[in-house]
Amino acid sequence: MPMDHAHRLCRLGGFLAEHRAFWQPSAFVDPELDWQRTQPALWHYLQSLTDADVASLEADPELLATQLSPWIDGLDSALAWISVPRLDSAQGQTDTSHHDRLSTGVPGRKWQQIRSFAARVPSTPQDIHKAPLLEWCAGKGHLGRWLAAIRDQKVVGLEWDKALCEAGNQLSVQHRMACHLAFQDVLAPEAADWIARSGQVVALHACGELHERLLVLACSQGTPSLSLSPCCYHRRSGDLYRPYSIVGRERDLGLTRRELRLCVQETVTAGRRVRRLRDIEVAWRLGFDALQRELREQDEYLPLPSLPKVLLSGAFDTFCHWAAQCKGLGLSQQLDLSGYEARGWQRLQALRRQELVAHLFRRFIELWVVLDRVCYLQEAGYQVELGTFCDRLLTPRNLMINARLGSGRR
Ligand SMILES: C[S@@+](CC[C@H](N)C(=O)[O-])C[C@H]1O[C@@H](n2cnc3c(N)ncnc32)[C@H](O)[C@@H]1O
């Protein structure tokens, strides 16, 4: 018998709490992690990996789990709790090829995500169908236009970027689609009025507190139907995640923004150049970290702000002078910094191996957070289906929640 959502949330919470030492500490902050001392055989195995091995494990979560399972108690059974089915397409066999022109100007990968997501938005009863379908954080409204076309339904999209609203509305006029983008901050009080007027809301990749706000408003107002694919769980005010569901609050993991960011750090879609630049940035940050610990005579991490990306095509010395200035540290122009750069690259090698262990837990954390949303909806009277809407290679943020208000609450 499949495990219900609340039960799964509890089991996952227990597993994550038990193995906190593997995913919570940051190797950036603490160059040697506790588990390296308590599990020397694991660390020995990771050190024996070539860079190519590391890259393969980073790219393949299943292989990573297989390789690390000898050292992680209970991992094999816990994998069953993060396995979710592919949602069935609700669209049937209808021919939609005459609407393909709507893809013009939409990046290919984004268009495929939109098509897969839209195919799994449930159809609604006739009374709900008459009210406009609401798209939350719509961007240029590509999803909304596609839904308007294939369902022959009016769509309103909310978006706070005026330029996106204007561009999207022009596209709707050009394609003669009944889809209108309204200029609206979804965190503002008026956003509640839009929810009240709608029978069905969709949200594809609305970030952290934006989709959390949708959940709260929909649950308090009893929106009949909701389809959402959450992403960027860390984009929120407040450092600490407070679970929404009763069952989640009873077993609160105390997740911080850094840990929430961990679950969206997978880069299946990043190209070679982006990966290379990210390596340079991390190595340089680690090199500067070694330098600042000596300069300040304090063995303590000093966080740096995000950096102007143009610095990465310059030299390590320029980066260090920028970083020192940010932190109010005096740094002589004469100091030879090449040794620190070499240490940064060396630490990057170790960090990538340390992070493999934390990365193993990414999908577990994501599922825990998403199941918290699922249970919150259930506690508010919704029947909820959780699954994936596309392959993870199309987007790793491939989870989708379909919620329909049970007849008892309408
Ligand atoms: C990740 S994009 C997703 C866009 C679209 N749903 C898609 O999948 O292509 C998030 C969108 O939310 C918008 N957004 C961010 N904060 C917002 C807010 N407070 N109110 C309304 N829209 C917001 C952004 O401008 C952006 O267009």
The ligand as a Gaussian input file, in Angstrom:
#p B3LYP/6-31G(d) Opt

LIG

0 1
 C       10.972000      32.121000     -12.085000
 S        9.919000      33.254000     -12.886000
 C        8.628000      32.193000     -13.455000
 C        7.864000      32.802000     -14.571000
 C        6.916000      31.834000     -15.280000
 N        5.943000      31.298000     -14.377000
 C        7.692000      30.731000     -15.964000
 O        7.710000      29.615000     -15.513000
 O        8.334000      31.043000     -16.961000
 C        9.171000      34.105000     -11.560000
 C        8.376000      35.333000     -11.990000
 O        7.828000      35.910000     -10.811000
 C        7.878000      37.307000     -10.944000
 N        7.793000      37.890000      -9.595000
 C        8.778000      37.953000      -8.670000
 N        8.322000      38.535000      -7.551000
 C        7.022000      38.858000      -7.775000
 C        6.015000      39.491000      -7.002000
 N        6.262000      39.889000      -5.750000
 N        4.808000      39.652000      -7.541000
 C        4.540000      39.223000      -8.813000
 N        5.459000      38.625000      -9.596000
 C        6.687000      38.445000      -9.093000
 C        9.180000      37.570000     -11.657000
 O        9.209000      38.846000     -12.247000
 C        9.205000      36.424000     -12.658000
 O        8.581000      36.793000     -13.863000

